[in-house]
Amino acid sequence: MDFTSQRSLNLIAFFICAGLLAYAFYTQFYAGLEPCPLCILQRTVMFALGGVFLLAAAHHPHKWGGRLYAALIALTALTGAVISARHVWLQNLPPDQMPECGPNLSYMLDVFPLTETLRMVFMGSGECASIDWMFLGLSMPAWVLLWFVLLGMTGVLVNWRPRA
């Protein structure tokens, strides 16, 4: 197997997304870290990004199709990066400026219309501002932001050029 081919690199990126999601679920169900609404949105976007990488690997398109996948990957990764950046920003607010804790995502989806729920989620809450996990000095949303940027750049570079 050629690990530098377009198909292989898309498949590797898919497995990275799957591994990141598996670790997120591990921290939730085995380490006891409950995800906040922004964490759940980041997981949803990471799932979508992995899906685009898997479709690109399965389809293995020619020039215009590769550029379409590159654009989809860029848009999805950018969406995830914006959500992650907002989360990191909330985590770095001074304590007196942190928003109050709000209802969980399932409650908001049950009670409010989708547009209102999304507005409330992006406003953030106190639970989104807390830092419960760190690795090498970065919180989980900071690592997710880094992964969205890396995967987005990789997806564009791999898929924009025509395959050999």
GUFIRO-971310 format. One record per residue (C-alpha): residue number from 1; y, z, x; residue in three letters. Coordinates in nm, 4 decimals. Each point is the difference from the previous one (the first is absolute). Layout:
N
REC  seq  north  up  east  type
REC  NUM  Y  Z  X  ala
...
! end
This chain:
164
REC  seq  north  up  east  type
REC  1  0.0000  0.0000  0.0000  met
REC  2  0.3406  -0.0985  0.1337  asp
REC  3  0.2203  0.3089  -0.0416  phe
REC  4  0.3165  -0.2032  0.0609  thr
REC  5  -0.0465  -0.2452  -0.2870  ser
REC  6  0.2236  0.0103  -0.3046  gln
REC  7  -0.2900  0.1054  -0.2248  arg
REC  8  -0.1156  0.2769  0.2354  ser
REC  9  0.3489  0.1440  0.0440  leu
REC  10  0.0555  0.0028  -0.3769  asn
REC  11  -0.3334  0.1749  -0.0442  leu
REC  12  0.0850  0.2560  0.2701  ile
REC  13  0.3333  0.0676  -0.1728  ala
REC  14  -0.1859  0.0476  -0.3299  phe
REC  15  -0.2298  0.2559  0.1633  phe
REC  16  0.3006  0.1813  0.1484  ile
REC  17  0.1507  0.0259  -0.3504  cys
REC  18  -0.3341  0.1223  -0.1360  ala
REC  19  -0.0289  0.2556  0.2807  gly
REC  20  0.3507  0.1305  -0.0614  leu
REC  21  -0.0753  0.0375  -0.3704  leu
REC  22  -0.3307  0.1712  0.0771  ala
REC  23  0.1822  0.2491  0.2203  tyr
REC  24  0.2598  0.0620  -0.2723  ala
REC  25  -0.2759  0.0758  -0.2498  phe
REC  26  -0.1751  0.2194  0.2576  tyr
REC  27  0.3169  0.2071  0.0456  thr
REC  28  0.0314  0.0319  -0.3759  gln
REC  29  -0.3568  0.0840  -0.0982  phe
REC  30  -0.1267  0.1812  0.3123  tyr
REC  31  0.3106  0.1359  0.1731  ala
REC  32  0.1713  0.0999  -0.3242  gly
REC  33  0.3281  -0.1900  0.0477  leu
REC  34  0.1209  -0.1027  -0.3448  glu
REC  35  0.1906  -0.3313  0.0047  pro
REC  36  0.3515  -0.0120  -0.1406  cys
REC  37  0.1136  -0.2939  -0.2178  pro
REC  38  0.1365  -0.1903  0.3011  leu
REC  39  -0.3323  0.0485  0.1819  cys
REC  40  -0.1816  -0.1499  -0.2978  ile
REC  41  0.2353  -0.2998  0.0003  leu
REC  42  -0.0590  -0.0485  0.3726  gln
REC  43  -0.3752  0.0054  -0.0592  arg
REC  44  0.0351  -0.2558  -0.2790  thr
REC  45  0.1999  -0.2348  0.2229  val
REC  46  -0.2455  0.0491  0.2907  met
REC  47  -0.2812  -0.0925  -0.2401  phe
REC  48  0.1912  -0.3141  -0.1022  ala
REC  49  0.0677  -0.0880  0.3646  leu
REC  50  -0.3688  0.0359  0.0808  gly
REC  51  -0.0794  -0.2226  -0.2963  gly
REC  52  0.2316  -0.2737  0.1260  val
REC  53  -0.1574  0.0203  0.3468  phe
REC  54  -0.3484  -0.0222  -0.1539  leu
REC  55  0.0996  -0.3023  -0.2099  leu
REC  56  0.1497  -0.1674  0.3070  ala
REC  57  -0.3208  0.0632  0.1952  ala
REC  58  -0.2206  -0.1300  -0.2810  ala
REC  59  0.2180  -0.3035  -0.0737  his
REC  60  0.0777  -0.0883  0.3630  his
REC  61  0.2752  -0.2415  -0.1073  pro
REC  62  0.1626  -0.2927  0.1710  his
REC  63  0.3670  -0.0116  0.0997  lys
REC  64  0.1791  0.0400  -0.3365  trp
REC  65  -0.2572  0.2494  -0.1297  gly
REC  66  0.0306  0.2051  0.3171  gly
REC  67  0.3742  0.0105  -0.0408  arg
REC  68  -0.0412  0.1135  -0.3591  leu
REC  69  -0.2262  0.2852  0.1144  tyr
REC  70  0.2470  0.0828  0.2773  ala
REC  71  0.2780  0.0253  -0.2582  ala
REC  72  -0.2140  0.2148  -0.2334  leu
REC  73  -0.0949  0.2281  0.2878  ile
REC  74  0.3630  0.0279  0.1098  ala
REC  75  0.1181  0.0806  -0.3541  leu
REC  76  -0.2755  0.2573  -0.0571  thr
REC  77  0.0465  0.1651  0.3392  ala
REC  78  0.3773  0.0073  -0.0484  leu
REC  79  -0.0446  0.1692  -0.3382  thr
REC  80  -0.2239  0.2614  0.1591  gly
REC  81  0.2399  0.0474  0.2891  ala
REC  82  0.2925  0.0582  -0.2375  val
REC  83  -0.1983  0.2608  -0.1949  ile
REC  84  -0.1137  0.1687  0.3219  ser
REC  85  0.3511  -0.0059  0.1454  ala
REC  86  0.1346  0.1645  -0.3160  arg
REC  87  -0.2699  0.2666  0.0340  his
REC  88  0.0858  0.0628  0.3655  val
REC  89  0.3695  0.0202  -0.0936  trp
REC  90  -0.0769  0.2618  -0.2663  leu
REC  91  -0.2019  0.1995  0.2525  gln
REC  92  0.2935  0.0061  0.2409  asn
REC  93  0.2639  0.1167  -0.2463  leu
REC  94  0.1608  0.3379  0.0670  pro
REC  95  -0.1593  0.2756  -0.2128  pro
REC  96  0.3072  0.0359  -0.2209  asp
REC  97  -0.0094  -0.3717  -0.0916  gln
REC  98  -0.3710  -0.0227  -0.0886  met
REC  99  -0.0664  -0.0951  -0.3611  pro
REC  100  -0.1785  0.2433  -0.2275  glu
REC  101  -0.3717  -0.0372  -0.0660  cys
REC  102  -0.0799  -0.2151  -0.2997  gly
REC  103  -0.3032  -0.0837  -0.2137  pro
REC  104  -0.3014  -0.1731  0.1521  asn
REC  105  -0.0494  -0.3755  -0.0254  leu
REC  106  -0.2695  0.0049  -0.2699  ser
REC  107  0.2217  0.2087  -0.2273  tyr
REC  108  0.2968  -0.2314  0.0560  met
REC  109  -0.2126  -0.3078  -0.0778  leu
REC  110  -0.1260  0.1639  -0.3216  asp
REC  111  0.3409  0.1121  -0.1246  val
REC  112  0.2590  -0.2459  0.1323  phe
REC  113  0.0273  -0.3811  -0.0030  pro
REC  114  -0.1049  -0.1688  0.3240  leu
REC  115  0.3563  -0.0858  0.1053  thr
REC  116  0.1125  0.3608  -0.0470  glu
REC  117  -0.3069  0.1282  0.1863  thr
REC  118  0.0695  -0.2307  0.2954  leu
REC  119  0.3648  0.1073  0.0058  arg
REC  120  -0.1008  0.3682  0.0065  met
REC  121  -0.2624  -0.0595  0.2700  val
REC  122  0.2500  -0.1782  0.2270  phe
REC  123  0.2520  0.2778  -0.0503  met
REC  124  -0.2610  0.2242  0.1565  gly
REC  125  -0.0700  0.3630  -0.0596  ser
REC  126  -0.0387  0.3176  0.2001  gly
REC  127  -0.3701  -0.0599  0.0435  glu
REC  128  0.0778  -0.3361  0.1643  cys
REC  129  0.2297  0.1748  0.2480  ala
REC  130  -0.2599  0.2461  0.1259  ser
REC  131  -0.1888  -0.0780  0.3195  ile
REC  132  -0.3602  0.1194  -0.0205  asp
REC  133  -0.1538  -0.2162  0.2749  trp
REC  134  0.1170  -0.1141  0.3423  met
REC  135  -0.1549  -0.1896  0.2874  phe
REC  136  0.1788  -0.0607  0.3306  leu
REC  137  0.3229  0.1262  -0.1546  gly
REC  138  -0.0007  -0.2415  -0.2947  leu
REC  139  -0.0692  0.0784  -0.3644  ser
REC  140  -0.2514  -0.2000  -0.2009  met
REC  141  0.2711  -0.2139  -0.1708  pro
REC  142  0.1433  -0.0814  0.3445  ala
REC  143  -0.3436  -0.1175  0.1165  trp
REC  144  -0.0419  -0.2021  -0.3189  val
REC  145  0.3411  -0.1598  0.0617  leu
REC  146  -0.1105  -0.0917  0.3519  leu
REC  147  -0.3244  -0.1512  -0.1323  trp
REC  148  0.1810  -0.2032  -0.2663  phe
REC  149  0.2305  -0.1445  0.2660  val
REC  150  -0.2861  -0.0764  0.2419  leu
REC  151  -0.2265  -0.1499  -0.2646  leu
REC  152  0.2851  -0.2022  -0.1503  gly
REC  153  0.0991  -0.1465  0.3359  met
REC  154  -0.3624  -0.0712  0.0879  thr
REC  155  -0.0650  -0.1666  -0.3347  gly
REC  156  0.3003  -0.2274  0.0361  val
REC  157  -0.0826  -0.0939  0.3597  leu
REC  158  -0.3654  -0.0665  -0.0762  val
REC  159  0.0476  -0.1971  -0.3193  asn
REC  160  0.3252  -0.1898  0.0531  trp
REC  161  -0.1341  -0.2249  0.2716  arg
REC  162  -0.2511  -0.2690  -0.0994  pro
REC  163  -0.3617  0.0759  0.0774  arg
REC  164  -0.1809  -0.1894  0.2695  ala
! end
